[in-house]
Each structure stands twice: as structure tokens, then as C-alpha cells.
Amino acid sequence: MVLLGDIFTKDKKPAEKAVKAKRVSLHPVSPDAAPKAQKTDGAVMPTATGGVLVRPHMTEKTAMGADAGIYVFVVAPDANKQMIARAVETRYGVKVACVRTSRTHEKERRRGRQIGWKPGIKKAIVELAEGSKIETL
């Protein structure tokens, strides 16, 4: 128990200070520039897209849907439809008509005797309002 000294003590403050000292932000942001959260109907929704949209999900099928104003994004697993709609409107400056979500489960992938896992993702199918279009995709 001598090797694990501070971990098993009743006073957890020294261990907490060590953990806090190790956390370093890769993107330093001033407190004034940090987005404020708005509370609507009991749910806290961020005003910025911070962490909701992971990346656009680009395949041949999603590229065909872009002509009709339907775009697909990989989103955070805990994001709901309202958060996704607000994130798309904020980032791309468009009006969202509806959002549909789906989850893919993780799958086992084999390479000979080696077994690996393909991670599951959460996708959001975002339909834009009439006349809206995202130019960056």
C-alpha cells in the first residue's frame, strides 16, 4: 500500500489537485468568448455547435440526397434532434425543416484470426427548408 499512498487516503483533495493540474486545453478560449447555454423547456441547449456535429457523412447515397436538400452528419451519441437542428443552423446559416436520427451498432470485423470491432455511430439525416442549401459539402 505504500506505492499507492495518496489514492487510498480519506482526504481526496491531493489526488484531485493532481488530476486538475494535468488537464490542459488544446484550444485556449477566454471566458468571455465561451458560448453561453440557453435553457428551453427544461433542457439546456448550447448556442454553439460545440461537439454536436462530428463530421459530414459522405457516401454516394448521401451525395445524391444533397441535390434534394437532404444532408447526413455523424453526430454525438447523446445529441437530440433539437440540438442537431440548432447546430446545423448555427454552423451553416440555413433553416432546417426536419431531422431524423439513426444509430448503427458496433460490428465485429475479422482479418484471418485477428478479431477487431468497427465502432457504432449515430447519424442525423437533416432536411433543409425550401430554398436552403449548404455550399461547403
FENRA-V344529 format. One line per field, one symbol per residue. ss: DSSP state (H for helix, E for strand, C for the rest). A space follows every 50 residues. Layout:
ss->???
This chain:
ss->CCCCCCCCCCCCHHHHHHHHHHCCCCCCCCCCCCCCEEEECCEEEECCCC CCEEEECCCHHHHHHHCCCEEEEEECCCCCHHHHHHHHHHHHCCCEEEEE EEECCCEEEEECCEEEEECCCEEEEEEECCCCCCCCC
